[in-house]
């Protein structure tokens, strides 16, 4: 089952990837890996009881392959590299 969520994700509230997305088109995706009925903390990589449901790997792989196929089928205008600033 795939569910799309649009909300803040507290364990990674300091993530700065959004800064990259201001310069280059992209996406940041969380792949849910909690087994049905398992404790919530088993799905957080930085918790000691992290125990992912490895069946999620196939879901993530298929989703990523689909996104790549979509992007290569209909190329989008990317910003000119000369407009990207460093630092």
Helices and strands as residue ranges (DSSP letters): G 10-12, H 17-21, G 40-43, H 56-73, G 81-83
